């Protein structure tokens, strides 16, 4: 696959990637993107990437970091509640964690 970022061509070795006009998008998400969710107000995107040990939260405006949710190794799923009061993260070992927006530690953790 080939993508253009800031007018320059890049190659991705079979990895699903999110690209925006700036290079910081790839740094925010990392390789191995498994899932993403957008907050109900469309202001935050949450990403689960196998290369991280947490779910990343980034602004939709410029992909700057807006927080992180500690989940453990290889998060592969993320969801946001319909009204934005909870974030859920799933791991490959079938664990699911629930968070209040902005909280680093899961509910009950």
C-alpha positions as CSV (number, residue, x, y, z in Angstrom):
1,X,0.0,0.0,0.0
2,X,1.1,3.5,-0.7
3,X,0.0,6.7,1.1
4,X,0.8,10.3,0.6
5,X,1.6,12.2,3.8
6,X,2.5,15.9,3.5
7,X,3.0,15.3,-0.2
8,X,5.6,12.5,0.3
9,X,4.9,8.9,-0.5
10,X,5.1,6.3,2.2
11,X,4.7,2.5,2.2
12,X,2.9,0.5,4.7
13,X,3.8,-3.2,5.0
14,X,0.3,-4.6,5.2
15,X,-0.5,-2.7,8.4
16,X,-3.8,-0.9,8.6
17,X,-3.0,2.7,9.4
18,X,-4.8,6.0,9.9
19,X,-3.2,8.8,8.0
20,X,-4.1,12.5,8.2
21,X,-2.4,15.5,6.6
22,X,0.3,15.4,9.3
23,X,2.8,12.8,10.3
24,X,1.8,12.9,14.0
25,X,-1.2,10.8,13.2
26,X,0.9,7.6,12.7
27,X,2.8,8.4,15.9
28,X,-0.5,8.8,17.9
29,X,-1.9,5.5,16.6
30,X,1.1,3.3,16.1
31,X,1.4,0.2,14.0
32,X,-1.1,-2.7,14.4
33,X,-4.3,-0.6,14.6
34,X,-7.1,-3.0,15.5
35,X,-10.0,-0.8,16.3
36,X,-11.1,2.8,16.7
37,X,-14.1,4.7,18.1
38,X,-15.2,8.3,18.0
39,X,-16.7,10.2,20.9
40,X,-20.4,11.2,20.6
41,X,-19.3,14.9,20.2
42,X,-16.9,13.9,17.4
43,X,-14.0,15.6,19.3
44,X,-12.0,12.5,20.3
45,X,-10.9,9.4,18.5
46,X,-9.9,6.3,20.6
47,X,-7.6,3.7,19.1
48,X,-6.7,0.2,20.1
49,X,-3.4,-0.9,18.7
50,X,-1.5,-4.1,19.3
51,X,1.7,-2.2,19.5
52,X,0.6,-0.4,22.7
53,X,-0.4,-1.4,26.2
54,X,-3.1,1.2,26.4
55,X,-5.9,2.7,24.4
56,X,-4.9,6.1,23.0
57,X,-7.2,9.1,22.9
58,X,-6.5,11.8,20.4
59,X,-8.3,14.9,19.2
60,X,-10.0,14.6,15.9
61,X,-8.8,18.1,14.9
62,X,-5.1,17.4,14.7
63,X,-4.5,14.0,16.3
64,X,-2.8,15.5,19.3
65,X,-2.8,13.3,22.4
66,X,-5.9,13.7,24.6
67,X,-5.2,10.9,27.1
68,X,-4.7,7.2,27.5
69,X,-6.5,4.3,29.1
70,X,-4.2,1.6,30.6
71,X,-5.5,-1.7,29.3
72,X,-2.6,-4.2,29.3
73,X,-0.9,-5.8,26.4
74,X,-2.4,-5.9,22.9
75,X,-5.7,-4.0,23.2
76,X,-7.7,-5.0,20.1
77,X,-11.1,-3.3,20.7
78,X,-12.4,0.0,21.9
79,X,-15.9,1.5,22.2
80,X,-17.5,4.6,23.6
81,X,-20.9,4.7,25.2
82,X,-23.7,6.5,23.3
83,X,-23.6,9.5,25.6
84,X,-19.9,9.4,26.2
85,X,-19.9,8.5,29.8
86,X,-17.9,5.3,29.5
87,X,-15.0,4.0,27.4
88,X,-14.5,0.2,27.0
89,X,-11.3,-1.5,26.0
90,X,-10.9,-5.2,25.0
91,X,-7.8,-7.3,25.1
92,X,-6.8,-10.3,23.0
93,X,-7.0,-12.4,26.2
94,X,-10.8,-11.7,26.3
95,X,-10.6,-9.2,29.2
96,X,-12.8,-6.1,28.9
97,X,-12.1,-2.9,30.9
98,X,-14.5,0.0,31.5
99,X,-13.4,3.6,32.2
100,X,-14.9,7.0,32.9
101,X,-13.7,9.5,30.3
102,X,-10.3,10.8,31.3
103,X,-9.5,8.1,33.9
104,X,-6.3,6.2,33.5
105,X,-7.4,3.3,35.7
106,X,-10.4,1.1,34.9
107,X,-13.6,1.2,37.0
108,X,-13.0,-1.2,39.9
109,X,-9.3,-1.4,39.1
